[in-house]
Amino acid sequence: MPYTASQIIREARSLSDFQNAETITYEDELQLINEAYRDIYNRYTESDGDYWVNEVIIDLGSQYLDPNAQNAYLIPLPSDFYKIRWVSYKNNTMWSPVNRFSTADRDDWPGVPMYRIKNDDLWIISPLGSIPQIKMGYYIPPQVVTAPQDSIQFQPDLPAYNVPNIKSVFYIADDILLFAYGFILKVDNGTANNQTIDLYTHTNPIDNVVYYRGYAYFKDTVTSGIYRHTTDLSTPFVTPTLILSNVNNFVIQNNKIIYSTAAITQKSNLDGSTPVLVSSSPTISYQYAEAKNTVPVYIDASSSTIVVGGVLSNVTNAVRLTTYLGQVFWLDSNQDWYQATYDPVTHVLSTPVLRQEGVLKVGNNVGSNFYPVVGEGVFANDLTEDTIFDYPSNEVNEIMTYSSAFGYSRKINDLPKMQSLTSEIVNLWDRFWSVNRRDEYQFQRINNYYKDDTGGYGWGAW
């Protein structure tokens, strides 16, 4: 059954009776689960399982001939090579296995082709002269396990019936949230017990809040004017400056305000000066997904369709979006929050992945890898990919869970818990080996020879 890294971390916390203590950091959790994953990976590949295996067929031309030997080839290993699984050679119309030769045999002439790894090459020696093709199966490198941090909750004491009054949110580093609540521009300092500060009270309701380089920006929902004021995110201010008028929505990116009116889309300096036409049509959340303003991503205001680099997507009900590290995140009219990657060449969106239902508002930005979302509450969610483990047996997920829990207990020196976890880990490894036995197709091996019990020829070179 597929498991995610965050599931394993949560279960490991529970097993170690160590849910929220600060002694175990997020970095500790990632280190421990990666250690457990690499241990599983290496032991599973030792069991000769055909999992995490790639296969490549190589046409042997003269470019692979070893200049220092006869009838030998040096074939560069694939860039994703980690460990050899098997090698075969084309023998007329059939594939035949190629076994590994020992160092003592490197200058001998074996009866069949044989291989060895030499630096970054697959080294083949053969008495047959030209070999038309080699087929190699190999394990790919173990991936780096990633998991999102726990979501940060803001306004935990806000009654559920008041949550819809939050009209706009903007996450700032260090667990600070800037948000619009009716007429008021507020700050919630999540690292200071969710202390809430009223920065400014406007004459009309506000939304579309943004914090950028020491300034707080917001939109007047009645007059459609954009205002800004310097802020230290703790001291209230009185009179913000009107910098733009008749604006439907805006974002700030690369030192520019990108905003849409009812007719066109423009960008200006941060004080609203020197507007430049960006699009002759109205848009929503117009921004650039790549550096140097080369790939615009936005919602066409007339059709609610997401457009990436000029290519219309199949998403036709978007109301707000943002981009981050090759990903597009958007909220649709059904209050569903989605994520998809885009092809940097074709600009086509991948199949959307639903991240959350029942979302009322999403932020205009991703701050320090966190993205603010208003739904049943107000949260900033870590967008780090949650690694999915889809192993061929359940034991591997349990081993990673118990190994991580052991690491947590070791960190706080909980000896009784370590002893109980060790006993269970031993049992899990026993179960692991019972379902992941080594291959039995090869003949019995003694040193560099296999015993052939079927042909009556006794021991043979391999």
C-alpha positions in Angstrom: 0.0 0.0 0.0 1.4 3.4 -0.9 2.6 5.5 2.0 3.8 9.1 2.1 6.8 10.3 4.0 4.6 12.6 6.2 2.5 9.6 7.2 5.6 7.7 8.3 6.8 10.7 10.3 3.5 11.1 12.0 3.3 7.4 12.9 6.9 7.5 14.1 6.1 10.4 16.4 3.2 8.4 17.8 5.3 5.2 18.3 7.9 7.2 20.2 5.3 9.0 22.3 7.0 12.2 21.1 4.4 14.3 19.3 5.3 18.0 19.6 8.5 18.3 21.6 11.0 20.8 20.1 13.9 18.4 20.8 13.2 16.7 17.5 13.4 19.2 14.6 12.1 19.0 11.1 15.7 18.4 9.9 16.0 15.5 12.3 12.9 13.9 11.0 14.1 14.2 7.4 17.5 12.9 8.2 16.1 9.8 10.1 13.6 8.9 7.4 16.3 9.2 4.7 18.6 7.0 6.7 15.9 4.4 7.0 15.0 4.7 3.3 18.6 4.2 2.2 18.9 1.2 4.5 15.8 -0.3 2.9 17.0 0.5 -0.6 20.4 -1.1 -0.2 19.0 -4.2 1.5 16.3 -4.6 -1.1 18.7 -4.3 -4.0 20.9 -6.9 -2.2 17.9 -9.2 -2.3 18.1 -9.0 -6.1 14.5 -7.7 -6.4 13.6 -6.2 -9.8 12.4 -2.9 -8.2 13.9 0.5 -9.1 15.4 -1.1 -12.2 16.0 0.5 -15.5 17.0 -1.4 -18.6 19.0 -0.2 -21.6 20.0 -1.9 -24.9 23.3 -0.8 -26.4 24.3 -1.3 -30.0 28.0 -2.1 -29.9 29.9 -0.1 -32.4 33.6 0.6 -32.9 33.4 3.6 -30.7 33.2 1.3 -27.7 36.2 -0.8 -28.4 38.9 -0.8 -25.7 42.1 0.5 -27.4 44.2 -1.4 -24.9 42.7 -4.9 -25.4 41.4 -7.2 -28.1 37.7 -8.0 -28.3 37.0 -5.8 -25.3 34.5 -3.0 -24.9 34.2 0.0 -22.6 30.6 1.2 -22.6 29.8 4.4 -20.6 27.3 3.8 -17.8 24.0 5.6 -17.9 23.8 8.9 -16.0 21.3 7.4 -13.5 23.3 4.2 -12.9 23.7 3.2 -9.2 24.2 -0.6 -9.1 24.3 -3.4 -11.7 21.4 -5.8 -11.8 22.1 -8.0 -14.9 24.0 -8.0 -18.2 23.0 -10.0 -21.3 24.4 -10.2 -24.9 22.7 -10.8 -28.2 23.5 -14.3 -29.3 22.1 -14.7 -32.8 18.3 -14.1 -32.1 18.4 -14.8 -28.4 19.6 -13.0 -25.3 22.2 -14.9 -23.2 23.4 -13.9 -19.7 26.8 -12.3 -19.1 28.4 -13.1 -15.8 31.0 -11.0 -13.9 34.6 -12.0 -14.2 37.1 -11.8 -11.3 40.2 -9.7 -11.3 42.3 -12.8 -11.9 40.4 -13.4 -15.2 40.9 -10.0 -16.7 43.6 -11.1 -19.1 42.1 -14.5 -19.8 40.0 -15.6 -22.7 36.8 -16.9 -21.3 34.5 -19.2 -23.3 31.7 -16.6 -23.2 31.4 -12.8 -22.9 31.9 -11.6 -19.4 31.7 -8.1 -17.7 33.0 -6.0 -15.0 32.5 -2.4 -13.9 35.6 -0.3 -14.6 35.4 3.3 -13.3 32.4 4.8 -15.2 32.3 2.1 -17.9 30.8 -1.3 -18.3 33.8 -3.4 -19.3 33.0 -6.4 -21.6 35.6 -9.0 -22.6 34.6 -11.5 -25.3 36.1 -14.4 -27.3 33.4 -14.0 -29.9 34.8 -10.9 -31.6 32.0 -8.5 -32.5 28.9 -8.6 -30.3 25.9 -6.9 -31.9 24.1 -5.7 -28.7 24.4 -5.6 -24.9 21.4 -5.4 -22.6 21.9 -4.1 -19.1 19.6 -3.9 -16.2 20.6 -1.5 -13.4 19.3 0.0 -10.2 18.8 3.8 -10.2 20.1 5.9 -7.3 18.0 6.1 -4.2 15.9 9.3 -4.2 16.1 12.0 -1.5 13.1 11.7 0.7 11.2 14.9 1.2 8.2 15.7 3.4 6.3 18.9 4.1 6.6 20.6 7.4 3.5 20.8 9.6 1.0 23.5 8.5 1.1 26.7 10.5 -2.3 27.7 11.9 -3.2 31.4 12.2 -6.2 32.9 14.0 -6.9 29.7 15.9 -9.4 31.4 18.2 -11.4 32.9 15.3 -14.9 31.4 15.3 -15.7 29.4 12.2 -18.5 31.8 11.2 -16.1 34.7 11.0 -13.5 32.9 8.9 -15.2 34.0 5.6 -14.6 37.6 6.7 -10.9 37.1 5.9 -10.8 38.4 2.3 -7.1 38.1 1.5 -4.0 36.5 3.0 -0.3 37.0 2.3 2.3 34.8 4.1 5.6 36.4 5.1 8.7 34.5 6.3 9.1 33.8 10.0 5.5 32.6 10.4 3.9 36.0 9.9 0.6 36.4 8.1 -0.7 39.7 6.6 -4.5 39.6 6.0 -7.5 41.7 5.3 -10.4 41.4 7.7 -13.3 43.6 6.6 -12.0 47.1 6.8 -8.9 46.2 8.8 -5.4 45.3 7.7 -4.0 42.8 10.3 -0.9 40.9 11.1 -0.8 37.5 12.9 2.6 36.7 14.3 2.3 32.9 14.5 5.7 32.5 16.3 4.5 34.8 19.1 1.4 32.8 20.1 -0.7 34.2 17.3 -0.5 37.7 18.5 -2.7 39.8 16.2 -2.0 43.5 15.5 -4.3 45.9 13.7 -2.0 47.8 11.3 -4.6 50.0 9.7 -8.4 50.5 9.5 -9.6 51.8 6.1 -12.8 53.6 5.2 -14.0 50.8 3.0 -13.5 47.0 3.0 -10.2 45.9 1.6 -8.6 42.9 -0.1 -5.7 41.8 -2.3 -3.1 42.4 0.4 0.6 42.2 -0.4 3.8 42.7 1.6 6.8 43.6 -0.5 10.2 45.1 0.6 9.0 47.0 3.7 5.6 48.1 2.3 2.1 46.8 2.8 -0.2 47.1 -0.2 -4.0 46.6 -0.4 -7.0 47.3 -2.6 -10.1 49.3 -1.7 -13.0 47.1 -2.8 -15.3 50.1 -3.4 -13.1 52.5 -5.2 -10.7 49.9 -6.7 -7.7 52.0 -5.7 -4.4 50.5 -4.6 -2.8 51.9 -1.5 0.5 51.3 0.2 2.4 52.3 3.4 5.8 51.4 4.9 5.4 49.0 7.8 7.5 47.1 10.3 4.6 44.7 10.7 4.1 45.7 14.3 3.4 49.4 14.4 0.0 50.7 13.2 0.0 53.5 10.6 -2.6 56.1 9.7 -2.6 57.5 6.2 -1.5 55.2 3.3 -0.8 56.6 -0.1 -3.1 56.0 -3.1 -0.8 54.8 -6.0 -3.1 53.3 -8.6 -6.8 53.6 -9.5 -9.4 51.5 -11.2 -7.6 48.2 -10.5 -9.4 44.9 -10.5 -6.4 42.8 -9.1 -2.7 42.9 -8.8 0.5 41.0 -7.9 4.0 42.3 -7.2 6.9 40.5 -8.8 10.4 41.5 -9.8 10.1 45.0 -8.4 7.0 45.7 -10.5 3.3 45.9 -9.8 1.4 43.9 -12.4 -2.2 44.9 -12.4 -5.4 44.5 -14.4 -8.1 47.0 -15.1 -11.5 46.2 -16.6 -9.9 46.5 -20.1 -6.1 45.9 -20.1 -3.2 44.6 -18.0 -0.2 46.8 -17.2 2.9 46.9 -15.0 4.3 49.8 -13.2 7.0 50.8 -10.7 6.3 50.1 -7.0 5.0 53.6 -6.5 2.5 53.2 -9.4 4.6 55.3 -11.8 5.5 54.6 -15.5 2.8 52.1 -16.4 3.6 49.8 -19.4 1.1 47.7 -21.3 1.5 44.0 -20.7 -1.7 42.6 -22.3 -4.5 44.3 -24.2 -7.0 42.1 -22.3 -8.0 42.0 -18.6 -6.4 39.2 -16.6 -6.3 37.8 -13.1 -3.1 37.0 -11.2 -0.8 37.9 -14.1 2.8 36.9 -13.2 5.9 35.2 -14.6 6.8 31.6 -14.0 10.4 31.9 -15.1 13.2 34.4 -14.6 13.6 37.4 -17.0 9.8 37.7 -17.5 9.8 35.1 -20.3 6.8 32.8 -19.4 3.7 34.7 -18.4 1.0 32.7 -16.4 -2.4 34.2 -15.8 -6.1 33.7 -15.8 -8.0 35.1 -18.8 -10.6 37.3 -17.0 -13.3 36.8 -19.7 -13.1 33.0 -19.7 -11.5 32.1 -16.4 -9.0 30.0 -18.4 -5.4 29.6 -17.2 -2.9 30.6 -19.9 0.7 29.5 -19.7 3.2 31.1 -22.1 0.4 31.9 -24.4 -1.0 28.4 -24.4 -4.6 27.9 -23.3 -5.0 25.2 -20.7 -8.0 22.9 -20.0 -8.6 24.7 -16.7 -11.6 27.0 -17.4 -12.9 27.9 -14.0 -9.9 29.4 -12.2 -10.4 32.4 -9.9 -6.9 32.9 -8.5 -3.4 31.5 -9.1 0.2 31.6 -8.2 3.4 30.0 -9.5 6.3 28.5 -7.7 9.3 26.4 -8.8 7.8 25.1 -12.0 4.4 24.6 -10.4 1.1 26.4 -10.9 -1.4 26.5 -8.0 -4.9 27.7 -8.5 -8.3 28.0 -6.8 -11.3 27.3 -8.9 -14.9 28.4 -8.7 -15.8 25.2 -6.8 -13.5 26.1 -3.9 -11.1 23.4 -4.9 -7.3 24.1 -4.7 -5.2 22.4 -7.4 -1.6 22.0 -8.4 0.0 21.1 -11.7 3.4 21.3 -13.4 4.0 23.0 -16.7 6.2 21.9 -19.5 9.0 24.6 -19.9 9.0 24.0 -23.7 5.4 23.4 -24.7 3.9 25.2 -21.7 1.3 22.5 -21.4 -0.1 21.9 -17.9 0.2 18.4 -16.5 -2.9 16.6 -15.1 -4.1 18.6 -12.1 -3.7 17.3 -8.6 -6.3 18.2 -6.0 -4.6 19.5 -2.9 -7.6 20.7 -0.8 -11.3 21.1 -1.0 -13.5 23.8 0.6 -11.0 26.6 0.2 -12.4 30.1 0.4 -9.2 32.1 -0.3 -5.6 31.5 -1.3 -2.7 33.9 -1.1 -1.0 35.8 -3.9 2.4 34.4 -3.0 4.5 31.5 -1.8 6.7 32.7 1.1 9.6 30.5 2.3 7.9 27.5 0.6 4.6 28.1 2.5 1.4 29.0 0.9 -1.5 30.6 2.8 -5.0 29.1 2.5 -8.3 30.0 4.1 -10.8 27.1 4.5 -12.1 25.6 7.7 -9.4 27.7 9.3 -6.4 29.8 8.3 -3.3 27.9 7.5 0.0 28.2 5.7 0.8 24.9 4.0 4.3 23.8 3.2 4.5 23.0 -0.6 7.5 20.6 -0.2 6.8 17.4 -2.1 5.6 14.6 0.0 7.5 11.5 -1.2 5.3 8.5 -2.0 6.6 5.1 -1.1 5.1 2.3 -3.2 7.0 -0.7 -2.1 6.2 -4.3 -3.1 5.8 -5.3 0.6 4.3 -3.6 3.6 7.3 -4.4 5.8 9.4 -1.7 4.3 7.0 1.1 5.4 6.9 -0.3 8.9 10.6 -0.6 9.1 11.1 3.0 8.1 8.4 4.0 10.7 10.0 2.0 13.6 13.5 3.1 12.6 12.5 6.7 12.7 10.8 6.2 16.0 14.0 4.6 17.3 15.9 7.7 16.2 13.5 10.0 18.0 13.8 8.0 21.2 17.6 7.9 20.9 17.6 11.7 20.6 16.0 12.1 24.0 17.8 9.0 25.5 14.6 7.1 26.2 16.2 3.7 26.8 13.1 1.6 27.6 11.4 2.8 24.5 14.6 2.1 22.4 14.6 -1.4 23.7 11.0 -2.1 22.8 11.4 -0.6 19.3 14.6 -2.6 18.7 12.8 -5.8 19.3 10.1 -4.9 16.9 12.6 -3.8 14.2 14.4 -7.2 14.4 11.0 -8.9 13.9 10.2 -6.6 10.9 13.6 -7.4 9.3 12.9 -11.1 9.7 9.6 -10.6 7.9 11.3 -8.5 5.3 13.8 -11.2 4.4 11.1 -13.9 4.4 9.2 -12.1 1.5 12.3 -10.7 -0.3 14.5 -13.8 -0.7 17.5 -13.7 -3.1 17.1 -15.0 -6.6 17.3 -18.8 -6.9 17.6 -19.1 -10.6 21.5 -19.1 -10.6 23.4 -22.2 -10.0 25.1 -22.6 -6.7 28.2 -20.4 -6.6 31.6 -21.3 -5.1 34.2 -18.5 -5.4 34.2 -17.6 -9.1 32.4 -20.7 -10.4 28.8 -21.9 -10.6 27.7 -25.5 -10.2 25.6 -26.8 -13.1 23.4 -29.5 -11.8 21.4 -29.8 -15.0 23.9 -30.5 -17.7 26.1 -33.0 -16.1 29.3 -31.0 -16.7 30.1 -30.2 -13.1 31.7 -26.9 -12.3 32.0 -24.3 -15.0 33.6 -20.8 -15.3 31.2 -17.9 -15.1 
